[in-house]
């Protein structure tokens, strides 16, 4: 039963990480629709998205629960 519960937790964590990545992408798109971004602002948004992608990729590598 222990393996099952840890599998469920990792899948829930993956869902959370997917949502985090989606929010990072959507935030950047929505802000760019409203106004022109400065280079530093664009860099911050890109870094947030890249960090979310890295966390998701690391999770997949560690737990192997990718879809």
C-alpha positions in Angstrom: 0.0 0.0 0.0 2.9 2.3 0.7 4.0 2.4 -3.0 0.4 3.2 -4.0 0.1 6.2 -1.7 3.5 7.6 -2.8 2.5 7.2 -6.4 -0.7 9.1 -5.8 1.2 11.9 -4.0 3.7 12.2 -6.8 0.9 12.4 -9.4 -0.9 15.1 -7.3 2.4 16.9 -7.1 2.8 16.6 -10.9 -0.6 18.1 -11.3 0.4 21.0 -9.1 3.6 21.6 -11.0 1.7 21.4 -14.3 -0.7 24.1 -13.0 2.2 26.2 -11.9 3.7 26.0 -15.4 0.4 26.9 -17.0 -0.1 29.9 -14.7 3.4 31.1 -15.5 2.7 30.9 -19.2 -0.7 32.5 -19.0 0.5 35.3 -16.8 3.1 36.3 -19.4 0.7 36.1 -22.2 -1.9 38.1 -20.4 0.5 40.9 -19.4 1.8 41.1 -23.0 -1.7 41.5 -24.3 -2.2 44.5 -22.0 1.0 46.4 -22.7 4.5 46.2 -24.1 7.0 44.6 -21.7 10.4 46.0 -20.9 13.3 43.7 -21.4 13.8 43.1 -17.6 10.1 42.3 -17.2 10.2 39.9 -20.1 13.3 38.2 -18.6 11.6 37.8 -15.2 8.5 36.1 -16.9 10.8 33.8 -18.9 12.8 32.9 -15.9 9.6 32.0 -14.0 8.4 29.8 -16.8 11.8 28.1 -17.2 11.9 27.4 -13.4 8.4 25.9 -13.5 9.5 23.7 -16.5 12.6 22.6 -14.7 10.7 21.7 -11.5 8.2 19.6 -13.6 11.1 17.9 -15.5 12.9 17.2 -12.3 9.8 15.7 -10.7 9.2 13.5 -13.8 12.8 12.3 -13.6 12.7 11.6 -9.9 9.2 9.9 -9.7 8.6 8.7 -13.2 4.9 9.7 -13.1 4.8 11.7 -16.4 1.7 11.3 -18.5 
